[in-house]
């Protein structure tokens, strides 16, 4: 690959390594280009784990397991389980599957069982996710509800960090 071809790729990272010789006190370095593809589909294993705003498992979390994402809405009170709908470019789209727990009875309706996107997850790096929240969708009323992001009611998009107790 020619250098001009490397520059035409939208994203690349230059890694530089230095080495010093004790005898001659000379510094030498080498440059390596590591290509990062913007539209890479994340591997499911990269997403698996426990995630929260500050990387603390004691706060509200999402737990990604295989093709499911579980949001702990209130500690030991209720959980929203979302199912993976599709993967496009660098995003995973999730739709409503079910709710469990004491406060979940209001959502036990076939109106919520649909393939409308509730949120998307984008893997920024091994320890950081970007969660975009749209809200649940009622297919009978044809409207969204619970549109406030469960991690920050004032933002539609939040950054989540891998929890420190999760060593995957």
Number of C-alpha atoms within 10 A of each C-alpha: 5 6 8 8 8 14 10 9 12 10 12 15 10 10 10 10 10 9 11 11 9 8 6 7 9 9 10 10 9 9 10 10 12 12 13 12 13 12 10 12 15 19 10 12 11 13 26 18 19 25 27 24 20 16 20 17 18 10 17 18 26 25 20 21 15 13 15 19 25 19 22 19 19 15 11 10 12 17 20 18 20 22 21 19 17 14 15 11 12 17 20 22 20 24 25 24 17 18 20 16 13 12 13 14 11 8 16 12 10 11 13 19 17 14 17 19 21 21 22 21 23 20 21 15 12 11 16 19 20 17 20 19 23 19 21 22 23 18 15 9 8 8 10 15 10 12 14 15 18 19 22 12 11 10 12 17 18 19 18 23 20 26 23 14 11 13 8 11
